[in-house]
Amino acid sequence: GLAAERGGRGAPQVRRRRFPRARFPRARLRKRAMPPARAAAPSLPPCSDCGAKSDFDLDPELGKATCRCGMVMPYRPAPARQAAKKSPTRIQKWYAEMSRRLGGLPSFVVKDASRMYHACLLKDKERQGCKDLDLALAALDRAMCKIGILRSRPDLLASTAQRVDGDGLTAGKLLVDSKAKEPLPSESPTLEKFVALLCEELKLRGQWAKVAAAVAAQADALGAGRDTPPLTLAATVCVLVVERHPPKEAPSSQTIAAAAGLEEKDLLETYQMQLLPHLQALLDASQEAILPTAPPALGAPAPPSGKLKPVSKRGRGRGGRGGRGRRRDRGRGR
């Protein structure tokens, strides 16, 4: 009696009916029950008018939340979580140190060297006795030769602090050259090629890449920066394009200098000395790239000299020739 009243062992057990999860998934029911435009806002306090804790219309742009009763409350969305930055690998740290020792290298050269290095990470039997640093230095040497940055063999070996010897560099070059798909260019890249590489590195695509190519061609035609290395001049062209035609996320001059492997003060000095004297001509070239003008057609007929007669609106209404008037005529048998 007493155990049954308190729900003890003697109490009758009521079996609950359980539904399989496959037929009634909870997540699907929750998604259907909650409308897309009205979501719960756990970070908001209850409504001061009706006391509701959810069912708000959120407007992050205006910074307000409207309750179903019509009460408007201030609302600030929580900041989005930023993805954790990946720590650089051992070979990336080594390439950054080599770039510093060699006086600064463009970032796209380091990426190309890293790509060739990972392509040569084969099995021990196919490496021909090459160590990791041997392959890394050989890949860096080939990436520099692609854009015309030449360093002597003793300078390369000295920059590694005696961690790579001559035999290791020779073996690494043989392996890297065998895996390379394209031969080394016979000539150094032109100004337009360096501008295209920097635009790709700085994510200046579409209209900005087109403007940069036009400015580079005009600077080459004017003879601006003849005594300046083409990579440095290409970086100054990118500075001009970003300043005069800024994109939504414009890279700073420091970012452009780091992408070209230069110092910011040297980049700005070259920009003032080489491009500013030809600023108007370069701006005209950039405007033509954005808004190209069609050449005049000499064989086109001349426009009429007299006044044009206004177009008659007769025929569009009921009393005109067309429309409903014609239908009425057909109905009357005319």
Secondary structure, 3 states (H helix, E strand, C coil): CHHHHCCCCCCCCCCCCCCCCCCCCHHHHHHHHCCCCCECCCCCCCCCCCCCCCCEEEECCCCEEEECCCCEEECCCCCCCCCCCCCCCHHHHHHHHHHHHCCCCCHHHHHHHHHHHHHCCCCCCCCCCCCHHHHHHHHHHHHHHHCCCCCCHHHHHHHCCCCCCHHHHHHHHHHHHHHCCCCCCCCCCCHHHHHHHHHHHCCCCCHHHHHHHHHHHHHHHHCCCCCCCHHHHHHHHHHHHHHHCCCCCCCCHHHHHHHHCCCHHHHHHHHHHHHHHHHHHHHHHHHHHHCCCCCCCCCCCCCCCCCCCCCCCCCCCCCCCCCHHHHHHHHHCC
